[in-house]
Amino acid sequence: MNSQKADKKLAEITVIGCGIAGITTAFHLGKKGYKVNLIDPTVNSEINNLSPKNGTQASLGVLMGNIYKRSKGRAFLLRNKSMKLWKEWLTEINYSESDFIFEKPLIKLASSEKEYQSMIELSNAKKKYGIEILDKNSLNFWNSIFETKLIGGLISHEDGRFNPIKLVKALMQSLDQIKINKIDKSVIKISKNSNLYDKRWKISLENNQSINQDFVVICSSLNSQKLLKPLGHEIHLEPILGQVFELELKDITSNWKEWPAILNYQSINFIHHNPNHMLVGATIERGTKASLLEKKEMLNLKKTAPKWMTTARISHEWSGIRARPKNEPAPMLKELETGLLINTGHYRNGILLGPACAEWIGLKIEGQ
Ligand SMILES: Cc1cc2nc3c(=O)[nH]c(=O)nc-3n(C[C@H](O)[C@H](O)[C@H](O)COP(=O)(O)OP(=O)(O)OC[C@H]3O[C@@H](n4cnc5c(N)ncnc54)[C@H](O)[C@@H]3O)c2cc1C
């Protein structure tokens, strides 16, 4: 069997890694009728952001698919495709136990005249995607929230957010329904069978067991490098950290009911929930350790933090690591050799791009 003509009923596929890249890939391939094994030591672990098991569980789940400057190129096409696919997937994902919804809209506030000008250009070019400019006369609420005089902003009616924990729970349930086989082990080696009659990929697991597969899709973030090196495929990924803080607000003076799903200001996302709680994230830092300096900078908003932020208490904080491709654009979507594919390098927008990347893998497996 090869990637040119895969018989759906017979092809066996292993997906390595159960972050959003692996889960969406497994979901897409499972729906198409393939026999899929999803392998990750954490695949049966509890899903929560109190102790996130991977980048996905640490994320904020924001989908900024439409507010994107470009209107062509790979990055645009992936975003565009994913926004459409998420709508379809929402009708297919099982969320009986996890009441997740796609929350909209997203509001972005300009922090400089230059940023506002580029927002005006974006809203002119992308009206059909539900993007509208907010001029300074419509910003009274936000002026009082941030104790400043804002120049302008924009609202993107079709962008928004999934609660990533609820999303992952619902997708995991859906994987059970379509009979994806979950294996809670680490993959320690991928090799090719040398048997004349069986040229499939051999996936060796930490418990000395192994399985032979027609296709392997590597979605194991930074660890993808280690798995590929012995096969002669050098890929280069660097760790990128993101932090999230949950603030318990002591000082809410006005009615905050009109807070959108996402408020983005000074490149920081603000998610208001439970009347007096606010999630604040995420920065992009090199390395693997959360930095106090980044934390301070994020929470004092370049010394312009309003009173509700300076008087708040951090009730919970966490961070997560993702993999950024070096010297090439993210994400890393490749067929490295027949039957060996990679879907990783999602250092941001992994949630957003999940369905489009899964579809790309599916097309490669179908030989298109
Ligand atoms: C704080 C923060 C905020 C973010 N906010 C957003 C956002 O708002 N919107 C958005 O779209 N994205 C956001 N992101 C980015 C998003 O989280 C990532 O793009 C995405 O989670 C990457 O998913 P992944 O599946 O590639 O990797 P991960 O979620 O890290 O999953 C990789 C998996 O591979 C498994 N694995 C590793 N090695 C092996 C092995 N040898 N065998 C088996 N399994 C293995 C690991 O156990 C892990 O579960 C954010 C990230 C962070 C940290």
The ligand as an SDF file (V2000), in Angstrom:
LIG
                    3D

 53 58  0  0  0  0  0  0  0  0999 V2000
   -0.4580   30.1650   26.5280 C   0  0  0  0  0  0  0  0  0  0  0  0
   -0.8090   29.7750   25.1380 C   0  0  0  0  0  0  0  0  0  0  0  0
   -1.8690   30.4220   24.4950 C   0  0  0  0  0  0  0  0  0  0  0  0
   -2.2160   30.0550   23.1870 C   0  0  0  0  0  0  0  0  0  0  0  0
   -3.2970   30.6280   22.6100 N   0  0  0  0  0  0  0  0  0  0  0  0
   -3.7180   30.1860   21.4000 C   0  0  0  0  0  0  0  0  0  0  0  0
   -4.9050   30.6920   20.8380 C   0  0  0  0  0  0  0  0  0  0  0  0
   -5.5510   31.5340   21.4370 O   0  0  0  0  0  0  0  0  0  0  0  0
   -5.3070   30.2210   19.6240 N   0  0  0  0  0  0  0  0  0  0  0  0
   -4.6110   29.2540   18.9490 C   0  0  0  0  0  0  0  0  0  0  0  0
   -5.0290   28.8500   17.8450 O   0  0  0  0  0  0  0  0  0  0  0  0
   -3.4580   28.7660   19.4660 N   0  0  0  0  0  0  0  0  0  0  0  0
   -2.9990   29.2110   20.6750 C   0  0  0  0  0  0  0  0  0  0  0  0
   -1.8670   28.7100   21.2200 N   0  0  0  0  0  0  0  0  0  0  0  0
   -1.0490   27.8350   20.4000 C   0  0  0  0  0  0  0  0  0  0  0  0
   -1.6180   26.4360   20.4210 C   0  0  0  0  0  0  0  0  0  0  0  0
   -1.8020   26.0420   21.7340 O   0  0  0  0  0  0  0  0  0  0  0  0
   -0.6370   25.5400   19.7160 C   0  0  0  0  0  0  0  0  0  0  0  0
   -0.5120   26.0010   18.4010 O   0  0  0  0  0  0  0  0  0  0  0  0
   -1.1540   24.1140   19.6930 C   0  0  0  0  0  0  0  0  0  0  0  0
   -1.5370   23.7090   20.9660 O   0  0  0  0  0  0  0  0  0  0  0  0
   -0.1180   23.1820   19.1660 C   0  0  0  0  0  0  0  0  0  0  0  0
   -0.7050   21.9040   19.1800 O   0  0  0  0  0  0  0  0  0  0  0  0
    0.1320   20.6230   18.8520 P   0  0  0  0  0  0  0  0  0  0  0  0
   -0.8280   19.5120   18.7160 O   0  0  0  0  0  0  0  0  0  0  0  0
    1.0530   20.9060   17.7060 O   0  0  0  0  0  0  0  0  0  0  0  0
    1.1020   20.4130   20.1140 O   0  0  0  0  0  0  0  0  0  0  0  0
    0.7660   19.9950   21.6100 P   0  0  0  0  0  0  0  0  0  0  0  0
   -0.5720   20.4340   22.0240 O   0  0  0  0  0  0  0  0  0  0  0  0
    1.9020   20.4290   22.4430 O   0  0  0  0  0  0  0  0  0  0  0  0
    0.7250   18.3900   21.5380 O   0  0  0  0  0  0  0  0  0  0  0  0
    1.8680   17.6080   21.2790 C   0  0  0  0  0  0  0  0  0  0  0  0
    1.5990   16.2130   21.8630 C   0  0  0  0  0  0  0  0  0  0  0  0
    2.6120   15.3160   21.4150 O   0  0  0  0  0  0  0  0  0  0  0  0
    2.7980   14.3450   22.4230 C   0  0  0  0  0  0  0  0  0  0  0  0
    4.0850   13.6610   22.2440 N   0  0  0  0  0  0  0  0  0  0  0  0
    5.3280   14.2160   22.2700 C   0  0  0  0  0  0  0  0  0  0  0  0
    6.2520   13.2480   22.0650 N   0  0  0  0  0  0  0  0  0  0  0  0
    5.5860   12.0890   21.8930 C   0  0  0  0  0  0  0  0  0  0  0  0
    5.9970   10.7410   21.6430 C   0  0  0  0  0  0  0  0  0  0  0  0
    7.2860   10.4050   21.5290 N   0  0  0  0  0  0  0  0  0  0  0  0
    5.0410    9.7910   21.5320 N   0  0  0  0  0  0  0  0  0  0  0  0
    3.7320   10.1070   21.6390 C   0  0  0  0  0  0  0  0  0  0  0  0
    3.2780   11.3660   21.8640 N   0  0  0  0  0  0  0  0  0  0  0  0
    4.2090   12.3320   21.9940 C   0  0  0  0  0  0  0  0  0  0  0  0
    2.7380   15.1750   23.7220 C   0  0  0  0  0  0  0  0  0  0  0  0
    2.4410   14.3480   24.8410 O   0  0  0  0  0  0  0  0  0  0  0  0
    1.6450   16.1760   23.3840 C   0  0  0  0  0  0  0  0  0  0  0  0
    0.3960   15.7510   23.8900 O   0  0  0  0  0  0  0  0  0  0  0  0
   -1.4800   29.0500   22.5110 C   0  0  0  0  0  0  0  0  0  0  0  0
   -0.4450   28.3820   23.1720 C   0  0  0  0  0  0  0  0  0  0  0  0
   -0.1020   28.7440   24.4810 C   0  0  0  0  0  0  0  0  0  0  0  0
    1.0040   28.0010   25.1550 C   0  0  0  0  0  0  0  0  0  0  0  0
  1  2  1  0
  2  3  1  0
  2 52  2  0
  3  4  2  0
  4  5  1  0
  4 50  1  0
  5  6  2  0
  6  7  1  0
  6 13  1  0
  7  8  2  0
  7  9  1  0
  9 10  1  0
 10 11  2  0
 10 12  1  0
 12 13  2  0
 13 14  1  0
 14 15  1  0
 14 50  1  0
 15 16  1  0
 16 17  1  0
 16 18  1  0
 18 19  1  0
 18 20  1  0
 20 21  1  0
 20 22  1  0
 22 23  1  0
 23 24  1  0
 24 25  2  0
 24 26  1  0
 24 27  1  0
 27 28  1  0
 28 29  2  0
 28 30  1  0
 28 31  1  0
 31 32  1  0
 32 33  1  0
 33 34  1  0
 33 48  1  0
 34 35  1  0
 35 36  1  0
 35 46  1  0
 36 37  1  0
 36 45  1  0
 37 38  2  0
 38 39  1  0
 39 40  1  0
 39 45  2  0
 40 41  1  0
 40 42  2  0
 42 43  1  0
 43 44  2  0
 44 45  1  0
 46 47  1  0
 46 48  1  0
 48 49  1  0
 50 51  2  0
 51 52  1  0
 52 53  1  0
M  END
$$$$
